[in-house]
Amino acid sequence: MSLVTTLIAVGCSQFDKLKAAILDIRQENITPQRGQEDGHDNATAICIVQATLNVCIRHHQGLME
């Protein structure tokens, strides 16, 4: 019973970390970009967001294994 409780707690904390990472992506990369008109800066920001999302997806897949 104690092992199950511990595993559930670890799993929940990992999902909380994943949620925080996704929210952090939005705060750091999407919200500040609204005022920028330059397409180059926007393309760079999209690449950064995509790379960070890929890391989050790999983290989630690792949790589900």
N, C-alpha and C positions, 0 to 999 in steps of 0.2 A: 504494500500500500504506500509506503514511504517513497519507494522508487518511482511509482506512477506519479505521485504528487510532485516530485522533483522534476521529472521529465516534462510534465505539463507546465510547470513554472518556467523552465528553461525555454520551452517552445514559445510561450507567451511573451517572454522578454525578447526573444529573437524577432517576433512579429512586431513588437513595439519599436525595436531598433529599425526595422524595415520601414515602418510607418513614418518615423522621424526622418529617415533619410529621404523619403519621397517628398515630405513636406519641406525639407531643407532645399531640395532641388527647386521647388517652386519659388521659395523666398529668395534664393541666391541668383537664379538665372532667368526666371520668367517675369517676375514683377518689375525688376529694374529695366527690362528691355522695352517696355511700352513706349517710352519717350524717344527712343532712338529711331532715326530714319535710315541710317546707313545699312544697306543690305549685307555688306561684308561682316559687320559686327553681329548682325542678326544670324547670319549663317554660322559664324563661330559659336555663338551662344547655343544654337540648335545642336551643333556637334557635341558640345559639352554636356548638354542635357541628355542627348542620346547615349553618350558614353556612361553617364552616371546612372541612367535608367537601366542600361545593360548590366551594370554591376548589381543593382537592386534586384533585377530579375534572376541573375545567377544566385544571389543570396537566397531568394525565395525558393528557387528550385532545389538548392541545397537543404533547405528546411523541410521540403516535402519528400525528400528521399528517405 
